[in-house]
Amino acid sequence: MTVSIYIPRDSGSLALGAEKVAKAIEQEIAVRALDVKIVRNGSRGLYWLEPMVEVETPAGRVAYGPVSAKDVSSLFDAGLVSGGQHPLSLGDPERIPFLVRQTRLTFARCGITDPLSLDDYRAHGGLKGLENAVKMAPADIVAQVTESGLRGRGGAGFPTGIKWKTVLDTAGDRKYIVCNADEGDSGTFSDRMIMEGDPFVLIEGMAIAGIATGATKGFVYLRSEYPHAATAMNAAVEIARKAGVLGVNVLGSPHAFDMEIRVGAGAYVCGEETSLLESLEGKRGLVRAKPPLPAHKGLFGKPTVINNVISLASVPIIMDRGAQFYKDFGMGRSRGTIPIQIAGNSKYGGLFEAAFGLTLGEIVDDIGGGTKSGRPVKAVQVGGPLGAYFPRSLFDTPFDYEAFAAKDGLIGHAGIVVFDDTADMLKQARFAMEFCAIESCGKCTPCRLGSTRGVETLDKLARNIEPEKQIELVTDLCNTMKFGSLCALGGFTPYPVMSALNHFPEDFRPSPIAEAAE
């Protein structure tokens, strides 16, 4: 009987040596003349244990990790192919506490299936949502997604169903579905994990969106820094097309939908939907003024749905299990699950999918295990480089769009970056302004000039030049940027700057010791 050994080909695992492990395992199989099949899966998202190798045994899967190439020989000596004991043994991966506590709906298959096996995808519940959708009226699909309470997982939290209904109700000879896969926020990797570990769920979600709105063509706008995701997505699209999941008759129905992958040139601002559309059309990535909304006049002037990867990848489970099933998870207006990405100075960095409602403290201290350095947690930035810095006094804040907004924060793409007590928050505030200055498309004055003046002002503050005047000036700049910028790049930059200033004021006053040293 052929034994299957699973070795991740996820970018995070590759960065940690998974390819060397795979080659070492191939060599051992050849030398020992074993009947073993290697499956290159995605990651389960437990990055402190990657590369995590799993073997299929009669009693279920057994995991080992983190495995390096030098460990491979001893693993085989210990009986890897039968799940033998070894110092790197992790047992049943499903019973690892980090996984046990999760509610995996969107990421149910990640790390379990062969990402490019449509048979594997079907065997684990895939395509059931699309099979239901092709039998339904478009308005009924939209109603189900609306009822589920699904909101945009890319950061804005806009209700997905409302966006779809707008496109459905807008007349157009051609409509488009655009997937925003320009995952540019620091500490975020959920989009990449889906595209590399379960690409068919994104394809299925986009096809459902097309049928629901009358769109026949879809584009995935992928960041250039994700070559492995691009390879996986292109291969999956070809497989789906040959199998009739995409094409003129989706799953044998009268509905037509096809899609293609486009790779951007690497501008952070192209994560903003209108700038993304400009780039897709072959133009410079400049933000468009609204109105008109993309739902009315989007790609090539046609009605367009623009959703994030996780938003679209969450649709199949809703169409399979129903709106009420999905809606039962979460709190307030934040329904369903959210893939929380724990990064930075964290002991257990990785992806944790759970229903909305966990407190920030639970995520950082309990699930993330505190800092990897062992020092006290000083600040946590939630929502990427434009997210606010939260101090420990706000760790009781539940992970919920409205709860974070009430504390002048953002959930954004649900990336969490942990900092210990050695972090200098003045430097972090300066980084936010510098980041905005570098990445600004330059179209609007508050963002283009405000960020540049912000860097200069914070540099003066660091040199203790009229500190009260500089603090007043940077506060005024932030106010102008927040309310005067055309898009969220300039509009959200004040969040990290002002949160750092308000919650960590001591870092914005050079100490007497530092001044004496100068």
C-alpha positions in Angstrom: 0.0 0.0 0.0 1.3 3.4 -1.0 2.0 5.8 1.9 1.4 9.5 1.4 3.8 12.0 2.9 2.7 15.6 3.0 5.4 18.3 2.6 4.2 22.0 2.3 5.0 24.1 -0.7 3.6 27.2 0.9 5.9 30.3 0.6 6.3 30.6 4.4 7.4 26.9 4.6 9.7 27.3 1.6 11.4 30.2 3.3 12.0 27.9 6.3 13.6 25.2 4.2 10.7 23.0 3.0 12.3 22.4 -0.4 15.5 21.0 1.1 13.4 18.8 3.3 11.4 17.5 0.3 14.6 16.7 -1.6 16.1 14.9 1.4 12.9 12.8 1.8 12.9 12.0 -1.9 16.5 10.7 -1.6 15.6 8.6 1.5 12.6 7.1 -0.4 14.8 6.1 -3.3 17.6 4.7 -1.2 15.3 2.7 0.9 13.1 1.6 -2.1 9.9 2.6 -0.3 6.4 2.8 -1.8 5.8 6.4 -0.8 4.0 9.2 -2.6 4.9 12.8 -1.8 2.1 15.3 -1.8 3.1 19.0 -1.7 0.3 20.6 0.3 -0.3 24.1 1.7 0.5 25.1 5.2 -1.9 24.7 8.1 -0.5 28.1 9.3 1.5 27.0 12.4 4.6 28.7 11.3 6.7 28.1 14.3 6.4 24.4 13.5 7.2 24.7 9.8 8.3 22.9 7.8 5.7 20.5 9.2 5.8 17.1 7.6 2.7 14.8 7.8 2.3 11.1 7.0 -1.0 9.3 6.3 -1.3 6.2 8.5 -4.2 3.7 9.0 -4.9 5.5 12.3 -4.9 9.0 10.7 -2.3 11.6 10.0 0.8 12.0 12.2 2.8 15.3 12.1 6.5 16.1 12.7 8.0 19.5 13.0 9.8 21.8 12.6 11.8 19.4 10.3 15.1 20.3 8.7 16.9 18.4 6.0 19.4 16.9 8.6 16.5 15.4 10.5 15.1 13.4 7.6 17.4 10.3 7.9 16.6 9.9 11.6 12.9 10.3 10.9 13.0 7.4 8.5 15.0 5.3 11.0 12.3 6.0 13.6 9.6 4.7 11.2 8.3 7.9 9.6 6.2 6.0 7.1 4.2 4.3 9.8 4.0 7.3 12.1 6.8 6.2 14.4 7.9 8.1 17.5 10.7 10.8 17.1 11.7 13.9 19.1 10.0 16.0 16.4 6.7 14.0 16.7 3.6 16.2 17.1 1.0 13.4 16.9 -2.3 14.1 15.3 -2.1 17.6 13.8 -5.8 18.2 14.5 -5.1 17.8 18.2 -2.4 20.5 18.4 -3.9 23.1 20.8 -3.4 26.0 18.3 -5.6 24.1 15.8 -8.1 22.6 18.2 -9.3 26.1 19.3 -10.0 27.3 15.8 -13.2 27.4 13.8 -11.9 26.6 10.3 -14.6 27.4 7.7 -12.7 29.3 5.0 -9.4 27.5 5.7 -11.0 24.1 6.3 -8.9 22.4 3.6 -5.6 24.4 3.9 -2.7 22.1 4.7 -5.0 19.0 4.3 -5.6 18.6 0.6 -3.4 18.6 -2.5 -4.0 22.2 -3.6 -4.1 21.3 -7.3 -6.2 18.1 -7.0 -9.8 18.9 -8.0 -10.8 15.4 -6.8 -9.3 16.2 -3.4 -11.2 19.4 -3.3 -14.5 17.7 -4.1 -13.8 15.0 -1.5 -13.4 17.6 1.2 -16.7 19.4 0.4 -15.5 21.6 -2.5 -17.9 22.8 -5.3 -21.0 22.1 -3.2 -21.7 25.9 -3.0 -21.3 26.4 -6.7 -23.5 23.4 -7.4 -26.2 25.0 -5.3 -25.6 28.4 -6.9 -26.1 27.3 -10.6 -29.6 26.1 -9.7 -30.6 29.4 -8.1 -31.8 32.8 -9.4 -29.0 35.5 -9.1 -31.1 37.6 -6.8 -31.5 34.6 -4.4 -27.8 34.1 -4.3 -27.3 37.8 -3.5 -30.0 37.5 -0.8 -28.2 34.5 0.8 -24.8 36.3 0.9 -26.5 39.4 2.3 -28.3 37.4 5.0 -25.1 35.7 6.1 -23.7 39.1 7.2 -20.4 38.6 5.3 -18.4 41.8 5.2 -15.3 42.8 3.2 -12.3 41.0 4.7 -9.9 43.3 3.0 -10.2 46.0 5.6 -13.2 48.3 4.9 -15.7 45.8 6.3 -18.4 46.8 3.7 -21.3 44.3 3.4 -20.6 42.0 0.5 -24.2 41.4 -0.4 -24.9 45.1 -0.8 -22.0 45.4 -3.2 -23.2 42.4 -5.2 -26.8 43.7 -5.3 -25.6 47.0 -6.7 -23.8 45.3 -9.5 -26.7 43.0 -10.2 -29.1 45.9 -10.4 -26.9 48.0 -12.6 -27.4 47.6 -16.3 -24.3 46.7 -18.4 -23.5 44.7 -21.5 -20.5 43.3 -19.7 -19.8 43.0 -16.0 -16.6 41.9 -14.1 -15.6 40.3 -10.9 -12.2 41.6 -9.6 -10.4 39.9 -6.8 -8.1 42.1 -4.9 -5.2 39.8 -4.0 -2.7 42.7 -3.6 -2.0 41.7 0.0 0.5 44.4 0.9 0.0 44.9 4.6 2.8 43.9 6.9 2.0 40.9 9.0 -0.7 39.6 6.7 -0.6 36.3 4.8 -4.1 34.8 4.7 -4.7 35.7 1.0 -1.4 34.0 0.1 -2.2 31.0 2.1 -5.5 30.4 0.4 -4.1 30.9 -3.1 -1.2 28.6 -2.5 -3.0 26.1 -0.2 -6.6 26.0 -1.6 -6.9 27.9 -4.8 -10.1 26.2 -6.0 -12.0 27.8 -3.1 -11.2 31.3 -4.5 -12.1 30.1 -8.0 -15.4 28.7 -6.7 -16.2 31.9 -4.8 -15.5 34.1 -7.9 -17.7 31.9 -10.1 -20.5 32.2 -7.6 -20.1 36.0 -7.6 -20.2 36.0 -11.4 -23.4 34.0 -11.5 -25.0 36.2 -8.8 -24.3 39.5 -10.5 -24.3 38.6 -14.2 -20.6 38.9 -14.6 -18.9 36.6 -17.1 -15.3 37.5 -16.6 -13.1 37.6 -13.5 -9.6 38.9 -12.8 -7.4 38.1 -9.8 -5.0 41.1 -9.3 -2.0 39.5 -7.6 1.0 41.2 -6.1 4.3 40.6 -7.8 5.9 39.5 -4.6 3.8 36.3 -4.7 5.3 34.2 -7.5 4.3 30.9 -5.9 0.7 32.0 -5.5 0.7 33.1 -9.2 1.9 29.7 -10.2 -0.7 27.9 -8.1 -3.5 30.1 -9.2 -2.7 29.8 -12.9 -2.4 26.0 -12.7 -5.7 25.8 -10.8 -7.6 28.0 -13.3 -6.4 25.7 -16.1 -7.6 22.6 -14.2 -10.9 24.2 -13.4 -11.4 25.2 -17.0 -10.7 21.7 -18.3 -13.1 20.3 -15.7 -16.0 22.6 -16.7 -15.9 24.5 -13.4 -15.1 27.6 -15.6 -16.1 28.3 -19.1 -19.2 28.8 -21.2 -21.3 26.3 -19.2 -20.2 26.4 -15.6 -20.8 22.9 -14.2 -23.0 22.2 -17.2 -25.3 25.1 -16.5 -26.3 27.9 -18.9 -24.1 30.3 -16.9 -20.8 31.4 -18.4 -17.8 32.5 -16.3 -14.1 32.5 -16.9 -11.2 34.2 -15.2 -7.5 35.0 -15.4 -4.6 36.0 -13.2 -2.9 39.4 -13.5 0.3 40.4 -11.7 0.7 44.0 -10.5 3.9 46.0 -10.6 4.3 46.3 -6.8 2.6 49.5 -5.7 1.0 49.4 -2.2 -1.6 52.0 -3.3 -2.9 49.5 -5.8 -4.5 47.7 -2.9 -7.0 50.5 -3.0 -9.8 49.4 -5.4 -9.9 52.2 -7.9 -6.1 52.4 -8.1 -6.1 48.7 -8.7 -8.6 49.1 -11.6 -6.4 51.7 -13.2 -3.4 49.3 -13.0 -5.6 46.4 -14.4 -6.4 48.7 -17.4 -2.7 49.2 -18.0 -2.5 52.7 -16.6 -0.5 54.1 -13.7 -1.9 53.2 -10.4 -3.6 56.4 -9.4 -6.7 56.7 -7.1 -9.9 57.6 -8.8 -12.3 60.1 -7.3 -15.7 58.7 -6.3 -18.4 58.8 -7.6 -18.9 56.9 -9.8 -18.5 53.8 -7.7 -16.8 50.8 -9.2 -20.1 48.9 -8.8 -21.6 51.3 -11.4 -18.5 52.1 -13.5 -15.5 50.0 -12.6 -13.2 48.0 -14.9 -13.2 49.5 -18.4 -16.2 51.6 -17.3 -18.4 48.5 -16.6 -20.2 47.4 -13.4 -17.6 45.7 -11.3 -17.6 43.7 -8.1 -14.3 44.2 -6.2 -13.8 41.8 -3.3 -10.8 40.7 -1.3 -9.5 37.1 -1.5 -10.9 36.0 1.9 -14.3 37.6 1.2 -14.7 35.6 -2.0 -13.2 32.4 -0.5 -15.8 32.6 2.3 -18.7 32.5 -0.1 -18.7 28.8 -1.0 -19.3 27.7 2.7 -22.2 30.2 2.8 -23.7 28.7 -0.4 -23.1 25.2 0.9 -24.3 25.4 4.5 -26.6 28.4 4.3 -26.7 32.0 5.5 -27.9 31.1 9.0 -25.0 28.6 9.6 -22.4 31.3 8.8 -24.3 34.1 10.6 -24.4 32.0 13.8 -20.7 32.7 14.3 -19.4 36.1 15.4 -20.8 39.1 17.3 -22.7 42.3 16.6 -22.5 43.2 13.0 -19.3 41.2 12.6 -20.6 37.8 11.5 -18.8 34.6 10.5 -15.1 33.9 11.0 -12.0 35.9 10.5 -8.5 34.6 9.7 -6.3 36.3 12.3 -2.7 36.5 11.3 -0.3 36.6 14.3 3.1 38.0 13.4 6.0 40.1 14.7 7.5 39.4 18.1 5.1 36.5 18.9 6.0 33.1 20.3 3.4 31.3 18.2 3.1 33.1 14.9 0.6 31.9 12.4 -2.9 31.9 11.1 -5.8 31.5 13.5 -9.3 31.3 12.1 -12.0 32.0 14.6 -15.4 33.6 15.0 -15.3 37.4 15.7 -15.3 38.2 19.4 -12.0 37.0 20.9 -10.4 39.8 22.8 -7.0 41.2 21.7 -5.5 40.0 24.9 -6.7 36.4 24.3 -5.1 36.5 20.8 -1.8 38.0 21.8 -1.2 36.4 25.2 -3.1 33.1 25.1 -3.1 32.0 21.5 0.1 33.8 20.4 1.9 32.9 23.7 3.2 36.4 24.3 6.5 37.6 22.8 9.1 35.3 21.3 11.8 37.4 23.1 10.2 36.7 26.4 10.0 40.4 27.2 6.7 42.1 28.1 4.3 43.1 25.3 4.4 46.8 24.8 2.2 47.4 21.7 0.2 45.5 19.1 -0.5 46.9 15.7 -3.7 45.6 14.2 -4.6 46.1 10.6 -1.3 46.5 8.8 1.1 49.5 8.5 -1.9 51.9 8.7 -3.4 50.2 11.7 -3.4 51.7 15.3 -1.0 50.7 18.0 -2.9 49.3 21.0 -1.3 49.3 24.5 -2.1 46.6 27.0 -4.8 48.8 28.6 -6.9 48.1 25.4 -6.3 44.4 25.3 -9.9 43.8 26.5 -11.2 45.1 23.1 -13.1 42.3 21.3 -12.1 41.5 17.7 -15.0 43.2 16.0 -15.2 46.0 13.4 -17.3 48.4 15.5 -15.4 47.7 18.8 -12.1 48.5 17.2 -13.5 51.6 15.5 -14.8 52.8 18.9 -11.2 52.7 20.2 -9.8 54.6 17.1 -8.5 51.3 15.6 -9.0 49.2 12.5 -9.3 45.4 12.1 -8.2 45.9 8.5 -6.9 42.7 7.0 -6.7 41.1 10.5 -3.0 41.2 10.7 -1.5 41.5 14.2 2.1 42.5 14.7 3.4 42.2 18.3 6.1 44.5 19.8 7.9 44.0 23.1 9.1 46.8 25.5 12.2 47.6 23.5 10.1 49.2 20.7 10.5 52.9 20.2 7.0 54.2 19.3 8.3 57.5 18.0 10.3 55.6 15.4 7.2 53.5 14.6 5.2 56.7 14.0 7.9 58.0 11.8 7.9 54.8 9.8 4.2 55.2 9.2 4.7 58.7 7.8 7.7 57.6 5.7 5.8 54.6 4.4 2.9 56.8 3.3 5.3 59.3 1.6 7.0 56.5 -0.3 3.9 54.7 -1.4 1.6 57.7 -2.1 0.4 57.8 -5.7 0.8 61.6 -5.4 -2.7 62.5 -6.7 -3.9 64.3 -3.6 -2.1 67.0 -1.6 -2.9 65.9 2.0 -1.3 62.5 1.4 1.5 63.5 -0.9 2.7 66.5 1.1 1.3 65.7 4.5 3.3 62.5 4.9 6.5 64.2 3.8 6.0 67.1 6.3 5.1 64.5 8.9 8.5 62.7 8.5 10.3 66.1 8.9 8.2 67.0 11.9 8.8 63.7 13.7 12.6 64.0 12.9 12.6 67.4 14.7 10.7 65.9 17.6 13.3 63.1 17.9 16.0 65.8 18.1 14.0 67.6 20.8 13.5 70.7 18.7 10.5 72.6 20.2 8.7 69.3 21.0 5.3 70.9 21.9 5.2 72.7 18.7 6.1 69.6 16.7 3.4 67.5 18.5 0.9 70.2 17.7 2.0 70.3 14.1 1.9 66.5 13.6 -1.6 66.4 15.2 -2.8 69.0 12.7 -1.2 67.2 9.8 -2.9 64.0 10.8 -6.2 65.7 11.0 -5.8 67.1 7.5 -4.7 63.7 6.1 -7.5 61.8 7.8 -10.3 64.0 6.4 -8.7 65.4 3.2 -7.1 62.4 1.5 -8.7 60.8 -1.5 -8.2 57.2 -0.3 -7.3 55.2 2.8 -3.5 55.4 2.3 -3.5 59.0 3.4 -6.7 58.8 5.4 -5.5 55.9 7.6 -1.8 56.9 8.2 -2.9 59.1 11.1 -4.1 55.9 13.0 -0.6 54.5 13.8 0.9 58.0 14.3 -1.8 59.3 16.7 -2.2 56.0 18.5 1.5 55.9 19.2 1.5 59.5 20.3 -1.6 59.1 22.5 -0.8 55.8 24.1 3.0 56.1 24.4 3.6 59.8 25.0 6.8 59.0 27.0 8.5 57.8 23.7 7.9 61.2 22.1 9.9 63.1 24.8 13.7 62.4 24.5 15.0 61.4 27.9 17.5 63.6 29.8 20.0 60.8 29.6 19.7 60.7 25.8 20.0 64.5 25.6 23.1 64.5 27.8 24.7 61.8 25.7 24.3 64.0 22.6 
